[in-house]
Amino acid sequence: MSSILDIAAGPLRAGGVAVGSALVLTPLVARVARRYGWVDRPSNDRWHDRPVALMGGIAIVGALVVGVTIGGRSTFPWPVWAGAGILFALGLADDLWDARPDAKVLAQVLATACVLYSGYAFWRGGPVWVSIPLTFLWVIGITNAVNLIDGIDGLAASVTAIAAGALAFLGVALGNLALAAVMLALAGAAIGFLVYNTPPASVFMGDCGSLVLGYLLSVGALGVQGGGGPVVGTLVPIAVMAVPIFDTTFVTLTRVLRGRSVTDGGTDHVHHRLIKLGASEGQALALLSGMSAAFGGVALSALWMQRPLALAVAALLLVLVTVVGVYLATMGGDRLAGVSSSESGMTVRFGALVRTYAGGAFWKSVAGLLADLLVVGAAFVVAAYLRYGGPPPAEWSAVMVEMLPAVIGAKLLVFYTFGLYEGIWRHAGTPEVVRLAGASGTASVIVGVGLVTMKGSMALVPSIFILDWLVTTIGIGGARFAFRALRQYAAAHRDGGRRVLVYGSGPDGILLLRHLRQHPELGRTVVGLLYENSARHGYRMQGIQVLGGPDDLPAICSDHDVEEVIVHLKAVSKEERSRIREQCAAAGVDCQYFDPSLRPAPETSTSPLTDTGRDEEKILSP
């Protein structure tokens, strides 16, 4: 343990010095920025609603330089720092005078040329005609990706600190102390700056900070790539930078589908979408930072993974991020306040595109089948590694690799036979769960029997097939039910409109609650439930608390700013409705009734629908 600390002493010192330097420099830079009017003012393509000091990137870069100079015994080659200087100058010019797009591209090309001149390259050792273009794509892409996630307070600095920390650990593991020193200094500078940049931020880093952070992270990832095998070289950099890559890919695709310029500013990034779906700015920051840390952990563990397991984990993560991305894209449109109505046009374009090139009217089934292909293959590999607590025996590994295509084909055929590609999964319930579990169990039994028949008794490892069934069922079920779960979560946390109480916590009350959640156009936010039975007071139903009974209505309305009470019409008697209406009047809130009754169509109706007493009631119909 002491030897590891001795090895990491220099990098740790660089990180500590950078933290202290950033803590001192950031408020000084912010004060100067405010004095000279270097502030970012609110606008339509900005998220903040007040002027905030710019130029925090000066403090970040200054702290980084101090940390590397004092704490680092070795560092990157000088051309890499020359490239960082070019981007720092570009960022300053853009923050002060709005640099031209062609100038930005030129500066980033020159910075990438400096990286190549220093000996770094994506897929080092591969064909030059492939490696050089990939290096330009990687460095320029990551540089701009970090710049793009700097859209809410603290996000770019948090992701940088986490990613740089992961790269530093990887550098120590691979014996690259120069990389570890620079990355820990970068993480320290970001952490020190983050103290002043967390919501609500008192200073922004600006392009002079975000461009340099993205550039150095891209170089650090290339340094890790050069020290590992093919799997590490391909997957680790992508895993470390998963959040910026995901956000940039998401924004690019959704804007192309909407027919909007990819280079424009806007509030349609992943972090903005999360906030529009009901998360607070702090929750969005915590969620994306946690996602970055999780992927960083995956990157670290990939150093010790064998190729089959690393590819299996990558396949599962690809399905996960694809599901989240599709959900965030399709939950735009008019169901989300604050998102342009052009989102509906994007949905139409996307539907037309996939119907043309990916299965016609059955494109969702085709997409589900492709996702299942990845999950099924990954689950079989993961099950084998779980069974043996590491790499399987050589004979089982050979069987696993040889028979994997047959396993995937057999399972998908069983799933198709069970009708897994015919359901509308956004409305899936218990019958779909039972069908999925049965299909997965049947598929695992067929695979097990087939392997034993073809390979003999050495393939008879029941625990592998049980684990395979569990992982497959969880993976496929998670991918399908994730849409429903995310929709319900977003509906439960949506805010805006009139604050209402729902009377009743039984089936009728839950029906009313779900109706209000699924129809945001009604403009209601349920803040609590009312119920006569005091034994249920304090309990939660569908995430909403039973606040009390009708007699508690005045106090509840005052404490929770309630504007309206809605009662399920069929759940209470006429006398009880009258009493509730009187209590609402005494509390100064409106009272409405929800009526889900079946009614005959007008052309078949033989007599008008009558209900004595309805003249005085407001009916909220589905």
ZAMARGU-4260 file (C-alpha; in steps of 0.2 Angstrom, whole numbers, plus 5000, padded with zeros to 4 digits):
<rodrens>
0) 5000/5000/5000 | 5014/5012/5004 | 5023/5009/4988 | 5007/5014/4978 | 5006/5030/4989
5) 5024/5033/4985 | 5021/5031/4967 | 5006/5042/4967 | 5013/5055/4978 | 5018/5067/4964
10) 5001/5066/4955 | 4992/5068/4972 | 5002/5084/4976 | 4998/5091/4959 | 4980/5088/4962
15) 4980/5096/4979 | 4990/5111/4973 | 4977/5114/4959 | 4962/5113/4971 | 4970/5126/4982
20) 4975/5137/4968 | 4957/5136/4960 | 4949/5141/4977 | 4960/5157/4978 | 4960/5162/4959
25) 4941/5159/4955 | 4934/5173/4966 | 4948/5185/4960 | 4944/5182/4942 | 4925/5183/4945
30) 4928/5200/4954 | 4938/5206/4939 | 4925/5200/4926 | 4911/5209/4935 | 4921/5225/4936
35) 4924/5225/4917 | 4907/5219/4912 | 4912/5201/4907 | 4896/5193/4911 | 4884/5181/4903
40) 4867/5188/4902 | 4851/5178/4900 | 4844/5175/4883 | 4833/5163/4874 | 4847/5150/4871
45) 4853/5151/4889 | 4847/5142/4904 | 4851/5155/4918 | 4840/5169/4922 | 4852/5182/4929
50) 4869/5190/4924 | 4884/5179/4929 | 4902/5183/4929 | 4912/5174/4915 | 4930/5170/4913
55) 4931/5157/4926 | 4941/5147/4914 | 4956/5159/4917 | 4956/5153/4935 | 4954/5134/4930
60) 4969/5135/4918 | 4979/5145/4930 | 4976/5132/4944 | 4980/5118/4932 | 4997/5126/4927
65) 5002/5129/4945 | 4997/5111/4950 | 5007/5103/4936 | 5022/5115/4938 | 5023/5112/4957
70) 5016/5095/4959 | 5020/5085/4944 | 5037/5078/4941 | 5033/5074/4923 | 5020/5080/4911
75) 5013/5080/4893 | 5025/5085/4879 | 5025/5103/4875 | 5015/5102/4859 | 5000/5096/4869
80) 5001/5112/4880 | 5003/5123/4864 | 4987/5115/4858 | 4979/5119/4875 | 4985/5137/4873
85) 4978/5139/4856 | 4961/5133/4862 | 4962/5145/4878 | 4965/5160/4866 | 4951/5154/4855
90) 4939/5153/4870 | 4944/5170/4877 | 4941/5178/4860 | 4924/5169/4859 | 4919/5174/4876
95) 4923/5192/4873 | 4919/5195/4855 | 4911/5179/4848 | 4923/5171/4837 | 4918/5166/4819
100) 4914/5147/4816 | 4928/5145/4804 | 4941/5152/4816 | 4935/5140/4829 | 4937/5125/4818
105) 4954/5131/4812 | 4960/5132/4830 | 4953/5115/4835 | 4962/5107/4819 | 4978/5116/4824
110) 4976/5109/4842 | 4973/5091/4836 | 4989/5093/4825 | 4999/5097/4840 | 4992/5081/4848
115) 4997/5070/4833 | 5014/5079/4833 | 5016/5073/4851 | 5014/5055/4847 | 4996/5053/4853
120) 4983/5045/4841 | 4967/5036/4841 | 4970/5017/4838 | 4989/5019/4839 | 4997/5006/4828
125) 4982/5005/4816 | 4983/5010/4798 | 4988/5029/4797 | 4974/5033/4785 | 4961/5027/4798
130) 4971/5033/4814 | 4973/5051/4809 | 4955/5055/4804 | 4949/5046/4820 | 4961/5056/4830
135) 4954/5072/4823 | 4936/5066/4826 | 4940/5061/4844 | 4949/5077/4850 | 4938/5089/4841
140) 4922/5079/4846 | 4927/5078/4864 | 4933/5096/4865 | 4916/5102/4859 | 4906/5089/4869
145) 4912/5096/4885 | 4909/5113/4879 | 4891/5108/4875 | 4887/5101/4892 | 4892/5117/4901
150) 4873/5122/4900 | 4868/5121/4918 | 4878/5126/4934 | 4892/5114/4939 | 4889/5100/4926
155) 4905/5103/4915 | 4916/5105/4930 | 4908/5089/4939 | 4910/5078/4924 | 4928/5084/4921
160) 4933/5081/4939 | 4925/5063/4938 | 4932/5059/4921 | 4950/5066/4925 | 4950/5056/4941
165) 4946/5040/4932 | 4959/5044/4919 | 4972/5047/4933 | 4968/5030/4942 | 4970/5022/4925
170) 4986/5031/4922 | 4993/5025/4939 | 4987/5007/4935 | 4996/5008/4918 | 5012/5016/4925
175) 5009/5032/4916 | 5013/5045/4930 | 5014/5060/4918 | 4996/5056/4913 | 4991/5054/4931
180) 4999/5070/4937 | 4990/5081/4923 | 4973/5072/4926 | 4974/5075/4944 | 4979/5093/4942
185) 4964/5095/4930 | 4952/5086/4942 | 4959/5097/4956 | 4956/5113/4946 | 4939/5108/4942
190) 4935/5104/4960 | 4941/5120/4966 | 4931/5130/4953 | 4916/5119/4957 | 4914/5127/4974
195) 4909/5143/4965 | 4900/5135/4951 | 4887/5124/4959 | 4869/5129/4958 | 4866/5144/4959
200) 4883/5148/4951 | 4892/5164/4955 | 4904/5162/4940 | 4904/5153/4923 | 4920/5145/4916
205) 4916/5151/4898 | 4923/5144/4882 | 4941/5148/4888 | 4938/5135/4902 | 4927/5122/4894
210) 4937/5120/4878 | 4953/5117/4887 | 4945/5105/4899 | 4938/5095/4884 | 4954/5095/4875
215) 4965/5089/4889 | 4952/5075/4893 | 4953/5069/4875 | 4972/5069/4876 | 4971/5060/4893
220) 4960/5047/4886 | 4972/5044/4871 | 4986/5041/4884 | 4975/5027/4892 | 4971/5020/4875
225) 4990/5018/4871 | 4993/5008/4887 | 4980/4995/4886 | 4975/4981/4874 | 4962/4982/4860
230) 4947/4982/4871 | 4954/4994/4883 | 4959/5005/4869 | 4942/5006/4861 | 4930/5005/4876
235) 4939/5014/4890 | 4940/5031/4882 | 4922/5030/4877 | 4916/5025/4894 | 4926/5038/4903
240) 4918/5052/4892 | 4901/5043/4891 | 4891/5058/4897 | 4898/5071/4885 | 4897/5059/4870
245) 4879/5054/4874 | 4873/5072/4876 | 4882/5078/4859 | 4875/5062/4850 | 4858/5065/4857
250) 4857/5084/4852 | 4865/5081/4835 | 4852/5067/4830 | 4837/5076/4837 | 4841/5093/4829
255) 4844/5084/4812 | 4827/5076/4814 | 4819/5093/4818 | 4828/5101/4803 | 4837/5113/4815
260) 4856/5118/4814 | 4867/5107/4825 | 4879/5122/4829 | 4865/5133/4836 | 4864/5136/4855
265) 4848/5130/4864 | 4840/5122/4879 | 4837/5105/4871 | 4852/5096/4879 | 4850/5080/4890
270) 4852/5091/4906 | 4838/5103/4900 | 4827/5089/4896 | 4828/5081/4913 | 4824/5098/4921
275) 4809/5100/4909 | 4803/5082/4915 | 4802/5088/4933 | 4820/5086/4940 | 4827/5101/4949
280) 4844/5108/4942 | 4853/5100/4957 | 4845/5083/4953 | 4849/5084/4935 | 4867/5088/4940
285) 4868/5074/4953 | 4860/5061/4940 | 4872/5065/4926 | 4887/5066/4938 | 4882/5049/4945
290) 4881/5042/4927 | 4898/5049/4924 | 4905/5041/4939 | 4897/5024/4935 | 4904/5024/4918
295) 4921/5029/4925 | 4920/5014/4936 | 4916/5003/4921 | 4931/5010/4913 | 4942/5006/4927
300) 4936/4988/4929 | 4938/4985/4910 | 4957/4985/4913 | 4954/4968/4922 | 4940/4961/4911
305) 4943/4948/4898 | 4937/4953/4880 | 4921/4943/4880 | 4915/4951/4897 | 4920/4968/4892
310) 4910/4967/4876 | 4895/4960/4885 | 4895/4974/4897 | 4897/4987/4883 | 4882/4979/4874
315) 4871/4980/4890 | 4876/4999/4892 | 4873/5003/4874 | 4855/4996/4876 | 4853/5006/4892
320) 4859/5023/4885 | 4849/5020/4869 | 4833/5017/4879 | 4836/5033/4889 | 4840/5043/4873
325) 4824/5037/4864 | 4814/5041/4879 | 4821/5059/4881 | 4818/5062/4863 | 4801/5056/4862
330) 4795/5064/4878 | 4798/5081/4870 | 4784/5089/4860 | 4769/5097/4867 | 4768/5086/4882
335) 4783/5095/4889 | 4781/5113/4893 | 4795/5124/4887 | 4800/5113/4872 | 4797/5119/4855
340) 4782/5112/4846 | 4794/5107/4832 | 4797/5092/4843 | 4781/5085/4836 | 4788/5087/4818
345) 4804/5078/4824 | 4793/5063/4829 | 4784/5063/4813 | 4801/5063/4803 | 4808/5050/4814
350) 4793/5039/4812 | 4794/5041/4793 | 4812/5038/4792 | 4812/5021/4802 | 4796/5016/4793
355) 4805/5018/4777 | 4822/5010/4781 | 4818/4999/4797 | 4803/4988/4795 | 4789/4998/4789
360) 4774/4999/4801 | 4784/4986/4812 | 4799/4996/4815 | 4797/4996/4834 | 4797/4977/4833
365) 4813/4978/4823 | 4821/4989/4836 | 4816/4978/4850 | 4823/4963/4841 | 4840/4971/4838
370) 4840/4977/4857 | 4836/4959/4862 | 4850/4952/4851 | 4863/4962/4861 | 4855/4958/4878
375) 4853/4940/4875 | 4872/4938/4869 | 4878/4948/4883 | 4867/4939/4896 | 4874/4922/4891
380) 4892/4928/4893 | 4889/4937/4910 | 4880/4922/4917 | 4896/4911/4913 | 4907/4924/4922
385) 4895/4925/4937 | 4895/4906/4939 | 4914/4904/4940 | 4917/4921/4949 | 4929/4926/4934
390) 4934/4918/4918 | 4926/4901/4914 | 4937/4886/4912 | 4945/4885/4895 | 4933/4872/4888
395) 4918/4881/4893 | 4925/4898/4886 | 4927/4889/4869 | 4909/4882/4870 | 4903/4899/4874
400) 4911/4908/4860 | 4907/4894/4847 | 4889/4893/4852 | 4885/4911/4855 | 4877/4914/4838
405) 4866/4899/4840 | 4861/4904/4857 | 4856/4921/4851 | 4846/4914/4836 | 4837/4901/4846
410) 4832/4913/4860 | 4826/4926/4848 | 4815/4913/4839 | 4807/4908/4855 | 4804/4926/4859
415) 4796/4929/4843 | 4785/4913/4845 | 4779/4919/4862 | 4774/4936/4854 | 4786/4947/4863
420) 4787/4958/4847 | 4768/4961/4846 | 4765/4970/4862 | 4763/4989/4865 | 4775/4989/4880
425) 4772/5007/4886 | 4756/5000/4893 | 4763/4983/4898 | 4757/4975/4914 | 4757/4959/4924
430) 4752/4948/4909 | 4767/4954/4899 | 4778/4951/4914 | 4772/4933/4915 | 4774/4931/4896
435) 4792/4938/4896 | 4797/4926/4911 | 4789/4911/4902 | 4798/4915/4886 | 4815/4918/4894
440) 4813/4902/4904 | 4808/4892/4889 | 4822/4899/4879 | 4835/4895/4892 | 4829/4877/4894
445) 4830/4875/4875 | 4847/4882/4874 | 4853/4871/4889 | 4846/4855/4881 | 4854/4860/4864
450) 4871/4863/4871 | 4871/4847/4881 | 4865/4837/4865 | 4879/4845/4854 | 4893/4846/4867
455) 4890/4832/4879 | 4890/4832/4898 | 4904/4845/4899 | 4891/4858/4894 | 4879/4853/4908
460) 4881/4867/4920 | 4863/4871/4927 | 4868/4886/4937 | 4874/4895/4921 | 4857/4892/4913
465) 4848/4898/4928 | 4859/4914/4929 | 4857/4916/4910 | 4838/4916/4913 | 4839/4929/4927
470) 4850/4941/4918 | 4841/4939/4901 | 4824/4942/4910 | 4830/4957/4919 | 4839/4964/4904
475) 4824/4962/4892 | 4811/4967/4905 | 4821/4982/4910 | 4823/4988/4892 | 4804/4986/4889
480) 4797/4992/4905 | 4810/5007/4907 | 4799/5017/4895 | 4783/5015/4906 | 4793/5018/4922
485) 4801/5034/4915 | 4785/5040/4909 | 4777/5037/4926 | 4791/5045/4935 | 4790/5060/4924
490) 4771/5062/4926 | 4773/5060/4945 | 4786/5074/4946 | 4778/5086/4933 | 4775/5103/4941
495) 4764/5117/4934 | 4746/5121/4933 | 4733/5121/4947 | 4738/5113/4963 | 4724/5100/4968
500) 4719/5087/4980 | 4711/5071/4975 | 4697/5064/4986 | 4699/5045/4990 | 4714/5033/4990
505) 4705/5018/4984 | 4704/5012/4966 | 4693/5026/4961 | 4705/5039/4968 | 4720/5031/4960
510) 4710/5030/4943 | 4708/5049/4945 | 4726/5052/4950 | 4732/5043/4934 | 4720/5052/4923
515) 4727/5069/4929 | 4745/5063/4927 | 4742/5056/4909 | 4734/5072/4903 | 4745/5087/4907
520) 4734/5097/4896 | 4721/5098/4910 | 4734/5109/4919 | 4733/5100/4936 | 4747/5095/4948
525) 4741/5083/4962 | 4749/5088/4979 | 4740/5076/4990 | 4726/5064/4993 | 4711/5066/5005
530) 4703/5050/5013 | 4690/5048/5027 | 4699/5033/5035 | 4711/5040/5047 | 4721/5024/5047
535) 4727/5028/5029 | 4733/5046/5034 | 4752/5048/5031 | 4753/5033/5019 | 4758/5036/5000
540) 4749/5030/4985 | 4757/5031/4968 | 4770/5043/4977 | 4757/5055/4983 | 4754/5056/5002
545) 4737/5055/5010 | 4737/5071/5019 | 4721/5069/5030 | 4702/5069/5029 | 4689/5081/5023
550) 4688/5089/5041 | 4707/5094/5039 | 4704/5103/5022 | 4706/5121/5028 | 4723/5117/5036
555) 4729/5106/5021 | 4724/5120/5008 | 4733/5133/5018 | 4749/5122/5021 | 4750/5116/5003
560) 4743/5131/4993 | 4729/5120/4986 | 4718/5128/4973 | 4706/5114/4969 | 4698/5098/4976
565) 4693/5085/4963 | 4681/5071/4969 | 4677/5055/4959 | 4659/5056/4956 | 4655/5038/4958
570) 4665/5035/4974 | 4654/5046/4986 | 4636/5048/4989 | 4627/5064/4984 | 4626/5069/5003
575) 4645/5067/5005 | 4648/5077/4989 | 4637/5091/4996 | 4647/5091/5012 | 4664/5091/5003
580) 4658/5106/4992 | 4653/5116/5008 | 4670/5112/5016 | 4679/5118/4999 | 4669/5134/5000
585) 4674/5137/5018 | 4692/5134/5013 | 4691/5145/4998 | 4695/5132/4985 | 4686/5126/4970
590) 4678/5109/4969 | 4676/5098/4954 | 4670/5081/4951 | 4677/5067/4939 | 4664/5057/4929
595) 4671/5042/4920 | 4653/5035/4916 | 4650/5025/4900 | 4637/5035/4889 | 4628/5029/4874
600) 4632/5037/4857 | 4621/5052/4853 | 4614/5043/4838 | 4609/5028/4848 | 4603/5037/4864
605) 4584/5036/4866 | 4582/5048/4881 | 4593/5062/4888 | 4605/5057/4902 | 4599/5064/4918
610) 4607/5065/4935 | 4598/5075/4948 | 4609/5088/4957 | 4621/5090/4943 | 4616/5107/4939
615) 4626/5113/4953 | 4642/5103/4950 | 4657/5105/4939 | 4661/5089/4930 | 4678/5085/4925
620) 4676/5071/4911 | 4690/5060/4904
</rodrens>
